[in-house]
Amino acid sequence: MVCLMKKQLIKTIIFLFIANPFYVLASIERGQLLEGTILNISATKTVEVENDLLTASLRFETEGKNPKDIQSKINEVMNKSIDIAKKYSKIMVSTEQYSVYQFYINKKDEQKVMWRGSQTLVVSGKSYDDILEITGKLQEMGLIVNNLSYTISTETREEVRDSLMESVIEKLMKKAQRASKVMGKENIKIIDMNIDDAAMSTFSEARFSLSSDSFSSKMMNPVAASGKSQISVTGSARILIKD
């Protein structure tokens, strides 16, 4: 008798799935008996935000016959560079990519052994004038600009993301309400919802000037334009439109 009832139940589920697969999915969701249609919806919200963080990456490079002299020169210049940058408040300073390596110069019938070393200094902050002024001073000391770029600070990104998240949830609910209205239903239940992390595309413009004169001469500070970035938040949800 029990076996016969199980077979009948299986036949009923198969019949319902063929007739209305959404209904069956809703009925067995999380082991609960639900009546209605499951709807998968998604929404995206995008805004353009002014870049508010300027980062300058500069490299000091030198070469010579003795690796110890190379390292000593790099350390001397980088220490002075850090001291200059730290005189400006609210400016973040860090060092990266320290390397010293050997290379060869072919001169007449002999091969000359030489050493080359370099290290990168990165300064960033929201005070554009300070960053550009620091960059100009470091160029005068012999550092070369690797990159000068704008982006959105973490605080601004989080603030914008929270605002976009609210907008995405509103869009999801409006889509669900429209769908239920078309189906002639009124009761809506959110089964689950997922909000993706904010995706960011940067459209920044950075222009900087380098003098062809020696680094001991007076140099003009770099010039940069911030531009904007796009921040997008995408959300998805499974909605149960009840019968």
Phi and psi in degrees as GROMACS dihedral restraints (atoms count N, CA, C in turn):
[ dihedral_restraints ]
;  ai    aj    ak    al  type     phi  dphi    fc
    3     4     5     6     1   -62.7    20    10
    4     5     6     7     1   -41.9    20    10
    6     7     8     9     1   -61.9    20    10
    7     8     9    10     1   -40.3    20    10
    9    10    11    12     1   -64.9    20    10
   10    11    12    13     1   -38.7    20    10
   12    13    14    15     1   -66.2    20    10
   13    14    15    16     1   -39.4    20    10
   15    16    17    18     1   -63.3    20    10
   16    17    18    19     1   -43.4    20    10
   18    19    20    21     1   -62.2    20    10
   19    20    21    22     1   -40.8    20    10
   21    22    23    24     1   -65.2    20    10
   22    23    24    25     1   -37.9    20    10
   24    25    26    27     1   -65.0    20    10
   25    26    27    28     1   -42.3    20    10
   27    28    29    30     1   -62.7    20    10
   28    29    30    31     1   -43.2    20    10
   30    31    32    33     1   -61.5    20    10
   31    32    33    34     1   -39.7    20    10
   33    34    35    36     1   -64.9    20    10
   34    35    36    37     1   -42.8    20    10
   36    37    38    39     1   -63.4    20    10
   37    38    39    40     1   -43.2    20    10
   39    40    41    42     1   -62.2    20    10
   40    41    42    43     1   -42.3    20    10
   42    43    44    45     1   -62.9    20    10
   43    44    45    46     1   -44.7    20    10
   45    46    47    48     1   -66.1    20    10
   46    47    48    49     1   -37.3    20    10
   48    49    50    51     1   -64.8    20    10
   49    50    51    52     1   -40.7    20    10
   51    52    53    54     1   -66.6    20    10
   52    53    54    55     1   -40.9    20    10
   54    55    56    57     1   -73.6    20    10
   55    56    57    58     1   -40.5    20    10
   57    58    59    60     1  -155.7    20    10
   58    59    60    61     1    87.1    20    10
   60    61    62    63     1   -61.4    20    10
   61    62    63    64     1   -34.5    20    10
   63    64    65    66     1   -63.9    20    10
   64    65    66    67     1   -36.6    20    10
   66    67    68    69     1   -63.5    20    10
   67    68    69    70     1   -44.2    20    10
   69    70    71    72     1   -64.9    20    10
   70    71    72    73     1   -44.0    20    10
   72    73    74    75     1   -58.7    20    10
   73    74    75    76     1   -42.1    20    10
   75    76    77    78     1   -67.6    20    10
   76    77    78    79     1   -35.7    20    10
   78    79    80    81     1   -68.5    20    10
   79    80    81    82     1   -31.8    20    10
   81    82    83    84     1  -105.5    20    10
   82    83    84    85     1    10.1    20    10
   84    85    86    87     1   -59.2    20    10
   85    86    87    88     1   118.8    20    10
   87    88    89    90     1    54.4    20    10
   88    89    90    91     1    32.5    20    10
   90    91    92    93     1    74.0    20    10
   91    92    93    94     1     7.4    20    10
   93    94    95    96     1  -102.9    20    10
   94    95    96    97     1   150.0    20    10
   96    97    98    99     1   -87.0    20    10
   97    98    99   100     1   103.7    20    10
   99   100   101   102     1  -116.1    20    10
  100   101   102   103     1   143.6    20    10
  102   103   104   105     1  -118.1    20    10
  103   104   105   106     1   122.2    20    10
  105   106   107   108     1   151.5    20    10
  106   107   108   109     1  -162.6    20    10
  108   109   110   111     1  -122.8    20    10
  109   110   111   112     1   132.4    20    10
  111   112   113   114     1   -88.6    20    10
  112   113   114   115     1   132.3    20    10
  114   115   116   117     1  -123.5    20    10
  115   116   117   118     1   125.5    20    10
  117   118   119   120     1   -94.6    20    10
  118   119   120   121     1   121.6    20    10
  120   121   122   123     1  -129.8    20    10
  121   122   123   124     1   158.6    20    10
  123   124   125   126     1  -144.9    20    10
  124   125   126   127     1   159.2    20    10
  126   127   128   129     1  -154.2    20    10
  127   128   129   130     1   148.3    20    10
  129   130   131   132     1  -132.4    20    10
  130   131   132   133     1   140.4    20    10
  132   133   134   135     1  -127.3    20    10
  133   134   135   136     1   131.4    20    10
  135   136   137   138     1  -129.7    20    10
  136   137   138   139     1   138.2    20    10
  138   139   140   141     1  -136.1    20    10
  139   140   141   142     1   155.4    20    10
  141   142   143   144     1   -98.4    20    10
  142   143   144   145     1   133.1    20    10
  144   145   146   147     1  -127.2    20    10
  145   146   147   148     1   138.9    20    10
  147   148   149   150     1   -67.7    20    10
  148   149   150   151     1   129.3    20    10
  150   151   152   153     1   -64.0    20    10
  151   152   153   154     1   135.9    20    10
  153   154   155   156     1  -126.3    20    10
  154   155   156   157     1     9.6    20    10
  156   157   158   159     1  -130.7    20    10
  157   158   159   160     1   123.1    20    10
  159   160   161   162     1  -106.7    20    10
  160   161   162   163     1   130.3    20    10
  162   163   164   165     1  -123.7    20    10
  163   164   165   166     1   130.5    20    10
  165   166   167   168     1  -118.1    20    10
  166   167   168   169     1   129.6    20    10
  168   169   170   171     1  -114.1    20    10
  169   170   171   172     1   121.7    20    10
  171   172   173   174     1  -126.4    20    10
  172   173   174   175     1   147.1    20    10
  174   175   176   177     1  -123.5    20    10
  175   176   177   178     1   134.3    20    10
  177   178   179   180     1  -105.2    20    10
  178   179   180   181     1   131.6    20    10
  180   181   182   183     1  -134.9    20    10
  181   182   183   184     1   137.7    20    10
  183   184   185   186     1  -148.7    20    10
  184   185   186   187     1   162.0    20    10
  186   187   188   189     1  -144.1    20    10
  187   188   189   190     1   160.0    20    10
  189   190   191   192     1  -178.1    20    10
  190   191   192   193     1  -170.7    20    10
  192   193   194   195     1   -88.7    20    10
  193   194   195   196     1   -24.8    20    10
  195   196   197   198     1  -114.5    20    10
  196   197   198   199     1   121.9    20    10
  198   199   200   201     1   -63.2    20    10
  199   200   201   202     1   -31.8    20    10
  201   202   203   204     1   -66.3    20    10
  202   203   204   205     1   -39.5    20    10
  204   205   206   207     1   -65.2    20    10
  205   206   207   208     1   -37.6    20    10
  207   208   209   210     1   -61.9    20    10
  208   209   210   211     1   -49.1    20    10
  210   211   212   213     1   -63.6    20    10
  211   212   213   214     1   -39.9    20    10
  213   214   215   216     1   -63.0    20    10
  214   215   216   217     1   -41.9    20    10
  216   217   218   219     1   -66.1    20    10
  217   218   219   220     1   -43.1    20    10
  219   220   221   222     1   -60.9    20    10
  220   221   222   223     1   -47.3    20    10
  222   223   224   225     1   -61.2    20    10
  223   224   225   226     1   -40.3    20    10
  225   226   227   228     1   -63.1    20    10
  226   227   228   229     1   -49.6    20    10
  228   229   230   231     1   -66.4    20    10
  229   230   231   232     1   -41.1    20    10
  231   232   233   234     1   -68.0    20    10
  232   233   234   235     1   -38.1    20    10
  234   235   236   237     1   -62.8    20    10
  235   236   237   238     1   -42.2    20    10
  237   238   239   240     1   -65.6    20    10
  238   239   240   241     1   -38.8    20    10
  240   241   242   243     1   -64.3    20    10
  241   242   243   244     1   -43.1    20    10
  243   244   245   246     1   -64.3    20    10
  244   245   246   247     1   -40.8    20    10
  246   247   248   249     1   -61.0    20    10
  247   248   249   250     1   -40.4    20    10
  249   250   251   252     1   -64.3    20    10
  250   251   252   253     1   -46.9    20    10
  252   253   254   255     1   -65.7    20    10
  253   254   255   256     1   -36.1    20    10
  255   256   257   258     1   -74.3    20    10
  256   257   258   259     1    -9.2    20    10
  258   259   260   261     1   -72.8    20    10
  259   260   261   262     1   -15.7    20    10
  261   262   263   264     1   -97.9    20    10
  262   263   264   265     1   124.8    20    10
  264   265   266   267     1   -72.9    20    10
  265   266   267   268     1   152.7    20    10
  267   268   269   270     1    63.1    20    10
  268   269   270   271     1    22.3    20    10
  270   271   272   273     1  -109.5    20    10
  271   272   273   274     1   128.0    20    10
  273   274   275   276     1   -89.4    20    10
  274   275   276   277     1   133.9    20    10
  276   277   278   279     1  -127.0    20    10
  277   278   279   280     1   135.9    20    10
  279   280   281   282     1  -151.4    20    10
  280   281   282   283     1   157.8    20    10
  282   283   284   285     1  -114.1    20    10
  283   284   285   286     1   149.5    20    10
  285   286   287   288     1  -145.3    20    10
  286   287   288   289     1   164.6    20    10
  288   289   290   291     1    47.2    20    10
  289   290   291   292     1    68.5    20    10
  291   292   293   294     1   -92.2    20    10
  292   293   294   295     1   126.5    20    10
  294   295   296   297     1  -149.3    20    10
  295   296   297   298     1   143.8    20    10
  297   298   299   300     1  -135.5    20    10
  298   299   300   301     1   126.6    20    10
  300   301   302   303     1  -145.0    20    10
  301   302   303   304     1   162.4    20    10
  303   304   305   306     1   -96.1    20    10
  304   305   306   307     1   144.5    20    10
  306   307   308   309     1  -146.4    20    10
  307   308   309   310     1   170.5    20    10
  309   310   311   312     1  -124.0    20    10
  310   311   312   313     1   146.0    20    10
  312   313   314   315     1  -121.2    20    10
  313   314   315   316     1   123.2    20    10
  315   316   317   318     1   -84.2    20    10
  316   317   318   319     1   116.0    20    10
  318   319   320   321     1  -127.6    20    10
  319   320   321   322     1   111.3    20    10
  321   322   323   324     1    54.6    20    10
  322   323   324   325     1  -118.8    20    10
  324   325   326   327     1  -100.0    20    10
  325   326   327   328     1     7.9    20    10
  327   328   329   330     1  -124.4    20    10
  328   329   330   331     1   158.5    20    10
  330   331   332   333     1  -110.3    20    10
  331   332   333   334     1   118.6    20    10
  333   334   335   336     1   -94.0    20    10
  334   335   336   337     1   130.3    20    10
  336   337   338   339     1   -88.7    20    10
  337   338   339   340     1   128.3    20    10
  339   340   341   342     1  -131.6    20    10
  340   341   342   343     1   164.7    20    10
  342   343   344   345     1  -126.7    20    10
  343   344   345   346     1   143.3    20    10
  345   346   347   348     1  -133.4    20    10
  346   347   348   349     1   138.0    20    10
  348   349   350   351     1  -138.0    20    10
  349   350   351   352     1   156.4    20    10
  351   352   353   354     1  -156.4    20    10
  352   353   354   355     1   158.4    20    10
  354   355   356   357     1  -150.1    20    10
  355   356   357   358     1   149.1    20    10
  357   358   359   360     1  -108.5    20    10
  358   359   360   361     1   139.5    20    10
  360   361   362   363     1  -117.7    20    10
  361   362   363   364     1   134.0    20    10
  363   364   365   366     1  -120.2    20    10
  364   365   366   367     1   127.8    20    10
  366   367   368   369     1  -123.8    20    10
  367   368   369   370     1   138.8    20    10
  369   370   371   372     1  -147.4    20    10
  370   371   372   373     1   154.0    20    10
  372   373   374   375     1   174.8    20    10
  373   374   375   376     1   174.2    20    10
  375   376   377   378     1   -91.2    20    10
  376   377   378   379     1   -11.8    20    10
  378   379   380   381     1   -87.2    20    10
  379   380   381   382     1    95.4    20    10
  381   382   383   384     1   -60.1    20    10
  382   383   384   385     1   -42.4    20    10
  384   385   386   387     1   -61.1    20    10
  385   386   387   388     1   -40.6    20    10
  387   388   389   390     1   -65.3    20    10
  388   389   390   391     1   -44.8    20    10
  390   391   392   393     1   -61.7    20    10
  391   392   393   394     1   -43.6    20    10
  393   394   395   396     1   -68.0    20    10
  394   395   396   397     1   -35.4    20    10
  396   397   398   399     1   -68.4    20    10
  397   398   399   400     1   -43.1    20    10
  399   400   401   402     1   -60.6    20    10
  400   401   402   403     1   -44.4    20    10
  402   403   404   405     1   -59.5    20    10
  403   404   405   406     1   -42.3    20    10
  405   406   407   408     1   -62.3    20    10
  406   407   408   409     1   -42.4    20    10
  408   409   410   411     1   -65.6    20    10
  409   410   411   412     1   -39.7    20    10
  411   412   413   414     1   -70.4    20    10
  412   413   414   415     1   -32.1    20    10
  414   415   416   417     1   -62.8    20    10
  415   416   417   418     1   -39.1    20    10
  417   418   419   420     1   -63.5    20    10
  418   419   420   421     1   -28.0    20    10
  420   421   422   423     1   -81.9    20    10
  421   422   423   424     1    -6.1    20    10
  423   424   425   426     1   111.0    20    10
  424   425   426   427     1     0.6    20    10
  426   427   428   429     1   -79.6    20    10
  427   428   429   430     1   147.1    20    10
  429   430   431   432     1  -110.0    20    10
  430   431   432   433     1   136.9    20    10
  432   433   434   435     1   -74.1    20    10
  433   434   435   436     1   118.7    20    10
  435   436   437   438     1   -81.8    20    10
  436   437   438   439     1   -44.7    20    10
  438   439   440   441     1  -158.9    20    10
  439   440   441   442     1   142.9    20    10
  441   442   443   444     1  -133.9    20    10
  442   443   444   445     1   110.1    20    10
  444   445   446   447     1  -141.6    20    10
  445   446   447   448     1   151.6    20    10
  447   448   449   450     1  -105.7    20    10
  448   449   450   451     1   149.6    20    10
  450   451   452   453     1  -153.2    20    10
  451   452   453   454     1  -175.9    20    10
  453   454   455   456     1   -97.7    20    10
  454   455   456   457     1   134.5    20    10
  456   457   458   459     1   -68.4    20    10
  457   458   459   460     1   158.6    20    10
  459   460   461   462     1   -60.2    20    10
  460   461   462   463     1   -40.8    20    10
  462   463   464   465     1   -62.5    20    10
  463   464   465   466     1   -46.0    20    10
  465   466   467   468     1   -65.2    20    10
  466   467   468   469     1   -41.2    20    10
  468   469   470   471     1   -61.2    20    10
  469   470   471   472     1   -43.5    20    10
  471   472   473   474     1   -66.7    20    10
  472   473   474   475     1   -39.8    20    10
  474   475   476   477     1   -63.0    20    10
  475   476   477   478     1   -45.0    20    10
  477   478   479   480     1   -66.9    20    10
  478   479   480   481     1   -39.7    20    10
  480   481   482   483     1   -60.8    20    10
  481   482   483   484     1   -44.0    20    10
  483   484   485   486     1   -61.2    20    10
  484   485   486   487     1   -41.0    20    10
  486   487   488   489     1   -65.6    20    10
  487   488   489   490     1   -42.3    20    10
  489   490   491   492     1   -66.8    20    10
  490   491   492   493     1   -35.9    20    10
  492   493   494   495     1   -60.3    20    10
  493   494   495   496     1   -42.1    20    10
  495   496   497   498     1   -62.8    20    10
  496   497   498   499     1   -41.5    20    10
  498   499   500   501     1   -65.5    20    10
  499   500   501   502     1   -39.0    20    10
  501   502   503   504     1   -65.2    20    10
  502   503   504   505     1   -42.3    20    10
  504   505   506   507     1   -62.2    20    10
  505   506   507   508     1   -41.1    20    10
  507   508   509   510     1   -61.8    20    10
  508   509   510   511     1   -41.7    20    10
  510   511   512   513     1   -64.8    20    10
  511   512   513   514     1   -39.5    20    10
  513   514   515   516     1   -62.3    20    10
  514   515   516   517     1   -44.1    20    10
  516   517   518   519     1   -66.7    20    10
  517   518   519   520     1   -38.1    20    10
  519   520   521   522     1   -65.0    20    10
  520   521   522   523     1   -39.5    20    10
  522   523   524   525     1   -63.1    20    10
  523   524   525   526     1   -42.2    20    10
  525   526   527   528     1   -63.9    20    10
  526   527   528   529     1   -41.2    20    10
  528   529   530   531     1   -66.3    20    10
  529   530   531   532     1   -38.7    20    10
  531   532   533   534     1   -64.0    20    10
  532   533   534   535     1   -43.1    20    10
  534   535   536   537     1   -63.2    20    10
  535   536   537   538     1   -43.3    20    10
  537   538   539   540     1   -66.1    20    10
  538   539   540   541     1   -34.4    20    10
  540   541   542   543     1   -66.2    20    10
  541   542   543   544     1   -42.4    20    10
  543   544   545   546     1   -62.3    20    10
  544   545   546   547     1   -35.9    20    10
  546   547   548   549     1   -83.3    20    10
  547   548   549   550     1    -2.6    20    10
  549   550   551   552     1    74.5    20    10
  550   551   552   553     1    25.8    20    10
  552   553   554   555     1  -113.6    20    10
  553   554   555   556     1   163.8    20    10
  555   556   557   558     1  -124.8    20    10
  556   557   558   559     1   -33.7    20    10
  558   559   560   561     1   -84.8    20    10
  559   560   561   562     1   126.9    20    10
  561   562   563   564     1  -126.0    20    10
  562   563   564   565     1   138.6    20    10
  564   565   566   567     1  -132.0    20    10
  565   566   567   568     1   132.9    20    10
  567   568   569   570     1   -84.1    20    10
  568   569   570   571     1   118.7    20    10
  570   571   572   573     1   -80.1    20    10
  571   572   573   574     1   -50.5    20    10
  573   574   575   576     1  -157.9    20    10
  574   575   576   577     1   159.2    20    10
  576   577   578   579     1  -143.3    20    10
  577   578   579   580     1   142.0    20    10
  579   580   581   582     1  -133.5    20    10
  580   581   582   583     1   130.8    20    10
  582   583   584   585     1  -114.3    20    10
  583   584   585   586     1   118.8    20    10
  585   586   587   588     1   -73.6    20    10
  586   587   588   589     1   156.0    20    10
  588   589   590   591     1   -62.8    20    10
  589   590   591   592     1   150.7    20    10
  591   592   593   594     1   -63.8    20    10
  592   593   594   595     1   129.0    20    10
  594   595   596   597     1   -95.1    20    10
  595   596   597   598     1   142.0    20    10
  597   598   599   600     1  -129.7    20    10
  598   599   600   601     1   132.9    20    10
  600   601   602   603     1  -119.8    20    10
  601   602   603   604     1   126.4    20    10
  603   604   605   606     1  -100.7    20    10
  604   605   606   607     1   129.2    20    10
  606   607   608   609     1  -118.6    20    10
  607   608   609   610     1    66.8    20    10
  609   610   611   612     1   -99.7    20    10
  610   611   612   613     1   153.7    20    10
  612   613   614   615     1  -123.7    20    10
  613   614   615   616     1   122.6    20    10
  615   616   617   618     1  -130.4    20    10
  616   617   618   619     1   124.1    20    10
  618   619   620   621     1  -122.3    20    10
  619   620   621   622     1   132.2    20    10
  621   622   623   624     1  -136.9    20    10
  622   623   624   625     1   149.5    20    10
  624   625   626   627     1  -105.4    20    10
  625   626   627   628     1   140.3    20    10
  627   628   629   630     1  -123.9    20    10
  628   629   630   631     1   133.5    20    10
  630   631   632   633     1   -85.1    20    10
  631   632   633   634     1   145.1    20    10
  633   634   635   636     1   -83.9    20    10
  634   635   636   637     1    -7.7    20    10
  636   637   638   639     1   -75.2    20    10
  637   638   639   640     1   173.8    20    10
  639   640   641   642     1   -66.9    20    10
  640   641   642   643     1   155.9    20    10
  642   643   644   645     1   -71.3    20    10
  643   644   645   646     1   -10.6    20    10
  645   646   647   648     1   -79.9    20    10
  646   647   648   649     1   -16.5    20    10
  648   649   650   651     1   -81.7    20    10
  649   650   651   652     1   163.6    20    10
  651   652   653   654     1   -70.0    20    10
  652   653   654   655     1   130.0    20    10
  654   655   656   657     1  -116.2    20    10
  655   656   657   658     1   149.4    20    10
  657   658   659   660     1   -75.9    20    10
  658   659   660   661     1   146.0    20    10
  660   661   662   663     1   -67.4    20    10
  661   662   663   664     1   149.9    20    10
  663   664   665   666     1   -61.9    20    10
  664   665   666   667     1   157.0    20    10
  666   667   668   669     1  -118.8    20    10
  667   668   669   670     1   133.8    20    10
  669   670   671   672     1  -140.9    20    10
  670   671   672   673     1   146.4    20    10
  672   673   674   675     1  -116.1    20    10
  673   674   675   676     1   133.1    20    10
  675   676   677   678     1   -71.3    20    10
  676   677   678   679     1   -44.9    20    10
  678   679   680   681     1    73.1    20    10
  679   680   681   682     1  -168.1    20    10
  681   682   683   684     1  -132.7    20    10
  682   683   684   685     1   164.9    20    10
  684   685   686   687     1  -127.8    20    10
  685   686   687   688     1   152.3    20    10
  687   688   689   690     1  -101.4    20    10
  688   689   690   691     1   132.5    20    10
  690   691   692   693     1  -117.3    20    10
  691   692   693   694     1   129.4    20    10
  693   694   695   696     1  -124.5    20    10
  694   695   696   697     1   141.4    20    10
  696   697   698   699     1  -127.4    20    10
  697   698   699   700     1   130.4    20    10
  699   700   701   702     1  -117.6    20    10
  700   701   702   703     1   137.8    20    10
  702   703   704   705     1  -129.4    20    10
  703   704   705   706     1   152.3    20    10
  705   706   707   708     1  -137.9    20    10
  706   707   708   709     1   154.5    20    10
  708   709   710   711     1  -152.6    20    10
  709   710   711   712     1   153.4    20    10
  711   712   713   714     1  -109.3    20    10
  712   713   714   715     1   121.6    20    10
  714   715   716   717     1  -113.8    20    10
  715   716   717   718     1   134.9    20    10
  717   718   719   720     1  -100.3    20    10
  718   719   720   721     1   116.5    20    10
  720   721   722   723     1   -95.6    20    10
  721   722   723   724     1   107.7    20    10
  723   724   725   726     1   -74.8    20    10
  724   725   726   727     1   146.9    20    10
